[in-house]
């Protein structure tokens, strides 16, 4: 939605406020349920991803709403770098249960199902 706002110059605050709020709510869910449903390494990887995602969403939304900032500004680039870091944390978390992760190290199954991954 931010991009629609940016390209069509609608000036709507809904995406700029909604995107960080949704990320914050998802982060709260992970923080609360993660203690009981996830392994500690999974929890930390998700926490790190959301700790990067929330400021990225805020920074990228500010750029779209602010007329004085552009997508080439340092604010947007910092948001982009944080977004890339968040995705790296998520990729690491997801790949831990995949057999291909054995190439990079021992894969660990988070389901405790007895498989050899």
ABEGO torsion letter per residue (X at the ends): XAAAAAAAGAGBAAAAAAAAAAAAAAAAAAAAAAAAABBAAAAAAAAAAAAAAAAAAAAAAAAAABAABBAABAAAAAAAAAAAAAAAAAAAAAAAABAAAAAAEBBBBAAGAGBAX
